[in-house]
Amino acid sequence: MPSKLVFFVDDDKMILNLLEYTFKSRGGIRVKTFFSGEECLDHMQLKPDLVVVDHMFTGVRGQINGLQVVRKIREIDKDVTILVLSGQEDENIIADFIQSGAKQYISKDDYFIDTLIETIEAEVGSVS
């Protein structure tokens, strides 16, 4: 069975490094990380199976935010699974993401890695 391609998009390099290490070390998926939404969108032709997007990108002024990324991904690929990983817990923001095409909103809490592993395994198969 070919490995699945997962994109992680976050402006926090520590989070990206953690996600890359966690999922590359588990196997079963190929990981590509992006520091901005624009970078992710520029690589959508690679046809990821799943995209995990942060809500806010504060590293570079003028960047599009996570909600805009989700909407643009939906214009490019209506079938890719999109998860949002964010420290924001505003119900209106969560509703906007779900309404725009994200499948699930995961909070960056103390257990987000475990939740993300379970969710990605459920979506793309085992990442043992």
N, C-alpha and C positions, 0 to 999 in steps of 0.2 A: 504494500500500500504506500503510495507516494506521500511524502510529508506535506503538511498544510502550511501555508504562508500566513503569518500574522504580522501586522503592522502595529507598532506602538508609537503614539504621538504625544509628546510631553515636552514642556520647556524646562523641566528640571532634569539636568543630566544625571543626578544621583538616582532618581526614579528610573530613568531610561536604562542606566547601567544595571540596576537591581532587576528590572524586568528582563533585560537581555540575558543576564547571567542565569536567572531563575528558569527561564524557558529554554534556553539553549542547553543547559545542563540536564534538563528533564528529557530532552529528545522528543521525536514525534512531530515537531514543527520546525519550520524555518522562521527566523525572526529578523525583522528589519525595523530599525528605530529611526525616528525623525524628530528633530528639535523644533519643527514648526509645521503648521497645517499646510502651508504652501509646499513644503518639501514632500509631504505625504501625497498631496494631490498630484504633484509632478511624477509620482511613481505608481499611480493607479493602473497604468497599463500592465503592470506585473500581475494583476488580478489576485489580490490577496483574498484569502478565505474569510478573514476576520480583521477588523480594525478596532483598536482601543485608542480612544481620543480623550485628552484632557479637556477640561472646560475652558480654562483661561491660559493664554500664552502671554506672559508678561516680560519675557526676555528681550523682545525686540519691538520697538514702538511701531504701530501700524499693522501688526500682524492680524490676520483674521482670527476670530475666536473659535472655540470648539463647536459651537452651534452652527456657525457658518461652514466649518469643515464638514460636519455631518450632512448638511443640506447639499453641499457641492458633491460629496461622495455619492449621495443618492441620485444626483443628476447623471453621474458617470456610470454607476453600477447599482441597479435597484435590488440586487440579490445579496450583496455582501453583508455579513453580520457586523453590526457596529455596536460596540460597548463604550460607555463613557465612564472614565475614572477621574474623580474629582474630589476636592475637599469641600466644595460647595454643597450645601444640603437644602437649598431653597426649593420648596415644592413646585413653584412656578417654573423655575429653571429646569428641574427634572421633567416636568410635563412638556416643556418646549422641546427637549431632546427626544423624548419618546414620540411625540407628535411629528417630529422631523425625520424619524426613521431609525433612531437608536433602539436597540432591543432591550438594553438594560443599563441602569445607572448604578455604578458601584462607588461608594464613598471611600476616600483614602483614610481609613481608620486603621487601628492597630492590626486588623485581620484582613486587610484588603488583598494581600498576596494569596492567602488561602481561598478567599472568595473568587478571585480572578482565576486561579488554577481550576477550581471546580467549574466555573462558568465556561472557561475556554474548553475544558475537557468535554463538557456537555454539548458544546457547539461544533467542535471540529474533531472530536475523538480523543483518545488517550494521549496524554503528554507525559508518560511515565518516565 
